[in-house]
Amino acid sequence: MQFNKLAEAMHREIEAIPPTMRQDAALRQVLVCFLYQAVKEMGLVPLPAWKPPRSTRESIDLVGVDPSGETPQVMVAFAVDPLVDLPKVKSLEWVDCPDKIVVTFSQRKDKVDQSSFFLGKDHSHINLYD
């Protein structure tokens, strides 16, 4: 799945926030809210803070679910943080879905690059300050 337009829209969203009010926790929530609406527009049911059954890992920031089948299917999963967060990457591994996306929004490219070490071949990475 191509997420370039989504990344551009998320970048515009956080750039619209006054610089003096850009706190990591606030930016993270803004992005999760933005992704909630985007997932809804994809025709999926958005579920924030979802945890796979029997998982002892952290919850996943947002998943998009296709409820149309006999069993609901997670189609996309997002982890959102300033840097790639290992516990969240491990949580994404618990869910079986076609698109596992890690969104980072730190302006420190060097730190984002260092933390991206945790990403596997099943993860897509969107760095909003690439």
Residue pairs with C-beta under 8 A, 6 or more apart in sequence:
1 76
1 98
1 99
1 124
3 101
3 124
3 126
6 35
6 38
6 126
7 103
7 126
7 128
9 34
9 38
10 31
10 34
10 35
10 103
10 105
10 126
10 128
11 128
11 129
13 30
13 31
13 34
14 22
14 27
14 30
14 31
14 105
14 128
17 26
17 27
17 30
24 82
27 82
27 105
28 80
28 81
28 82
28 105
31 80
31 103
31 105
32 48
32 61
32 62
32 78
32 80
35 46
35 61
35 62
35 78
35 80
35 103
36 46
36 48
36 62
37 46
39 45
39 46
39 62
39 64
39 76
40 46
42 64
42 75
42 76
43 66
44 64
44 65
44 66
44 75
44 76
45 64
45 65
45 66
45 67
45 72
46 62
46 63
46 64
46 65
47 62
47 63
47 64
47 65
48 61
48 62
49 59
49 60
49 61
49 62
50 59
50 60
50 62
50 63
50 74
51 57
51 58
51 59
51 60
51 91
52 60
52 91
52 94
52 95
55 91
55 94
57 87
57 90
57 91
57 94
58 87
58 88
58 90
58 91
59 91
60 77
60 78
60 79
60 88
60 91
60 92
60 95
61 78
61 79
61 80
61 88
62 77
62 78
62 80
63 74
63 76
63 77
63 78
63 95
63 97
64 74
64 75
64 76
64 77
65 72
65 73
65 74
65 75
66 72
66 73
66 74
66 75
73 97
74 95
74 96
74 97
75 97
75 98
75 99
76 97
76 98
76 99
76 100
76 101
77 92
77 95
77 97
77 99
77 100
77 101
78 101
78 102
78 103
79 85
79 88
79 89
79 91
79 92
79 101
79 102
79 103
80 102
80 103
80 105
81 88
81 102
81 103
81 104
81 105
82 104
82 105
82 106
83 104
83 106
83 111
83 112
83 115
84 102
84 104
84 112
84 115
84 116
84 117
84 118
84 119
84 125
85 115
85 118
86 118
88 102
89 102
89 118
89 119
89 120
89 123
92 100
92 102
92 122
92 123
93 120
93 122
99 124
100 122
100 123
100 124
101 123
101 124
101 125
101 126
102 119
102 123
102 124
102 125
102 126
103 126
103 128
104 112
104 115
104 116
104 125
104 126
104 127
104 128
105 127
105 128
105 129
106 112
106 129
107 129
109 127
109 129
109 130
112 127
112 129
116 125
116 127
119 125
